[in-house]
Amino acid sequence: MPSQHQLRRRSAATTPLLLGLLLLTFVLVALGLGDRAIARMAAETLIRVTMVVGFWIFVGNSGVVSFGHAAFGCIGAYVSAWLTLNPAMKAALLPGLPEGLAAADWPVLPAAIAGGLAAAVIALLTGAAILRLSGIAASIATFAFLAMVNTIWANWTPVTGGTSSVVGLDRYITPWVALGWAFAAILVAALHAHSASGLALRATREDEVAAAASGIDRYRHRLLAYTLSGFFCGIGGALMGHFIGVINPDGFYLGLTFLMLAMLVIGGVGSLSGAVVGVLALSIAVEGLVRLEKGIAVGATTFALPPGSQEIILAVAMILILIFRPAGLMAGREVMLPARWVARRGT
Amino acid sequence: MVLALEQVGVAFGGFRALTDVTLSVAPGQVVGLIGPNGAGKTTCVNVLTGFQRPTHGKVILQGREVSGLAAHEMRRAGVARTFQAGRLFGGLDVLDNLACTGVGLGLRRSVAEHEASALLNWMGMAALESRAAAGLPYTDERRVAIARALMGKPRFLLLDEPAAGMSEAEAADLAALIGRIAAELGVGCLLIEHNVGLVLSVCTQVVVLDGGRIIEKGDREAILGSRAVREAYLGTYAEAA
């Protein structure tokens, strides 16, 4: 007879599959509606799932809020652009690129992976310094990192194009490509959370001092999660670049940072499901409100919200969630099959 | 094969929390550490477990100086501790609380959970396995904290006021448990307690601290007969009154 603890562990293994099914349903419904704008919204939402799940790997398990993850998106997006843009175009737009990059004409998949890896390497190097700090000091340092990356990218004009946008990225992101990466992020996040390192990291989140007394090297586990997290935010950035086709350093700055934080807070930082649900809820709400602003025709009359009300309604919704459901929509729970079902299958 | 402080001093700015403290614990031995509030007992534990670097003197573990090791390194070297406040990982269940120490010591998660389960069984707490750590009754919280510290068979266990707030009967159960930990597991225990009766009932050696200095050391009779100890305790009572 397996213990309740074991049953819970087994149920937890169903979480990534259920989340994957949820996202699959989302894509099928979005494509089924046959509206191009909705299909685009679905792809964009799934890119955000990749980023926010990546973000959650670090923030959710360590309890340390990071303001720096949008910068990993920036790195991923530019690396993928450097590797995939037409060399002739790069010679004109980005004359300062080193020869290897200037001549590169990579297929999109390896370029996205390279973008993720580059972000992960930067996460490893900067995390090695930042994560020596504890709690709030580390959070502030991640914010400084975000500002540094933005400043470098905005001024390193020969290599990054500076504040003017880099254009002409291959727009290959369909909802299916985005779904593949979102699912990969969810799977890796779940595997990490269930690993020994994930458990050790959650112990440091609960109580740093007791974790040290349990032999846990906080720094090591945080750095691992930060690097993994940087990888998927880098991937997310690359996808975003190829989704819009145009990238700009300010597309990966405060706006994105706060959007990612808002999604995590609304869904609930305490669980992986919270990260996914937060992205879906906020993306669908924004899409709905944007449509309402444009107006809905009912018979001869058109009802429309005044422009700008989208932001206000969202702000009010966030405040209400913070007041009435401070742990987020999922409140730390995961979607999983009930233990009874898993027990029957397992025995 | 002992855990020891050699002439350790700790100063926080101008305040000397410990002065010239020398003490040792051997495997299987239960040493008591008593003294009035503010005597430096917890500072002693912090120095022995790597949470506080000594300003002077050395921490010795099995003949090796370990004064510079970090807290998690001391735990891996075999020196475990509990805290005055239970400090369980509130969001995790009891089994995972123990498993955290297992993975902290480098075990795989499944191996850690297996050992955790066996240890809870040994302590008669198997029924608590799946309970959330937050919201456990007070005595259970203390016992889980001790179980968590015992993961991976440490050589030494430092208990910081484990009986605080317990009834006489609960304290007696705790005394029996500490006796078993020393006798059956061969763990050397350092017991910090205000409950002097508990200390005298389980400890073979007692060290008395006052004002950061050791004022007496010895077996039960030596402590009970000591004038210095009486004065230290009566002094605090007098000040309190």
Boltz contact constraints between the chains, C-beta under 6 A:
constraints:
  - contact:
      token1: [A, 3]
      token2: [B, 129]
      max_distance: 6.0
  - contact:
      token1: [A, 4]
      token2: [B, 130]
      max_distance: 6.0
  - contact:
      token1: [A, 5]
      token2: [B, 95]
      max_distance: 6.0
  - contact:
      token1: [A, 5]
      token2: [B, 129]
      max_distance: 6.0
  - contact:
      token1: [A, 5]
      token2: [B, 130]
      max_distance: 6.0
  - contact:
      token1: [A, 196]
      token2: [B, 103]
      max_distance: 6.0
  - contact:
      token1: [A, 196]
      token2: [B, 108]
      max_distance: 6.0
  - contact:
      token1: [A, 196]
      token2: [B, 109]
      max_distance: 6.0
  - contact:
      token1: [A, 199]
      token2: [B, 103]
      max_distance: 6.0
  - contact:
      token1: [A, 200]
      token2: [B, 103]
      max_distance: 6.0
  - contact:
      token1: [A, 200]
      token2: [B, 104]
      max_distance: 6.0
  - contact:
      token1: [A, 203]
      token2: [B, 89]
      max_distance: 6.0
  - contact:
      token1: [A, 203]
      token2: [B, 100]
      max_distance: 6.0
  - contact:
      token1: [A, 206]
      token2: [B, 89]
      max_distance: 6.0
  - contact:
      token1: [A, 206]
      token2: [B, 90]
      max_distance: 6.0
  - contact:
      token1: [A, 206]
      token2: [B, 91]
      max_distance: 6.0
  - contact:
      token1: [A, 207]
      token2: [B, 87]
      max_distance: 6.0
  - contact:
      token1: [A, 207]
      token2: [B, 89]
      max_distance: 6.0
  - contact:
      token1: [A, 210]
      token2: [B, 87]
      max_distance: 6.0
  - contact:
      token1: [A, 212]
      token2: [B, 71]
      max_distance: 6.0
  - contact:
      token1: [A, 212]
      token2: [B, 72]
      max_distance: 6.0
  - contact:
      token1: [A, 213]
      token2: [B, 75]
      max_distance: 6.0
  - contact:
      token1: [A, 213]
      token2: [B, 81]
      max_distance: 6.0
  - contact:
      token1: [A, 214]
      token2: [B, 100]
      max_distance: 6.0
  - contact:
      token1: [A, 214]
      token2: [B, 101]
      max_distance: 6.0
  - contact:
      token1: [A, 214]
      token2: [B, 104]
      max_distance: 6.0
  - contact:
      token1: [A, 215]
      token2: [B, 72]
      max_distance: 6.0
  - contact:
      token1: [A, 215]
      token2: [B, 75]
      max_distance: 6.0
  - contact:
      token1: [A, 215]
      token2: [B, 76]
      max_distance: 6.0
  - contact:
      token1: [A, 215]
      token2: [B, 104]
      max_distance: 6.0
  - contact:
      token1: [A, 215]
      token2: [B, 105]
      max_distance: 6.0
  - contact:
      token1: [A, 216]
      token2: [B, 72]
      max_distance: 6.0
  - contact:
      token1: [A, 216]
      token2: [B, 104]
      max_distance: 6.0
  - contact:
      token1: [A, 217]
      token2: [B, 72]
      max_distance: 6.0
